[in-house]
Amino acid sequence: MPEPEKLWYTETHEWVHLENDGSQQIATVGITAFAVEQLTDIVYLELPKVGRQLEAGEEFGEVESVKAVSPLYCPVSGTVIAVHDDLPNHLEKLSQDPYGEGWMIRLAVRDPQPLERLLTYEQYQKQCAEGA
């Protein structure tokens, strides 16, 4: 997984890595280290099933901590092609490696997505600093 500086971000603290596998664009999605830090002790994670169609901005699951339940929002539109099924049983991966082993879902991107609504690393860092 690429370093955080090469990812795109949502205002709701999801990250997305976009890559082409030759025939289609694949998006890998997770939550940021900042989100994990804010949630503190994560106790539950709900993820979608493979095959689910998602629209950009649509809720695809939820993460629950001792502090709050937070919905997870999809940064791009597409079809879920992989789910990190082992992650709900190993929630520590979210804090240990949120941008690698902490990935949540992979999507076959339906249309090339305009990235205007997503944030660069610098924009996301600024948002986190302002919100802290």
Secondary structure, DSSP 8 states (H G I E B T S, - for coil): ---GGGSEE-TTSEEEEEEE-SSSEEEEEEE-HHHHHHH-SEEEEE---TT-EE-TT-EEEEEEESS-EEEEE-SS-EEEEEE-TTGGG-THHHHH-TTTTT--EEEEESS----TTSB-HHHHHHHHHHH-
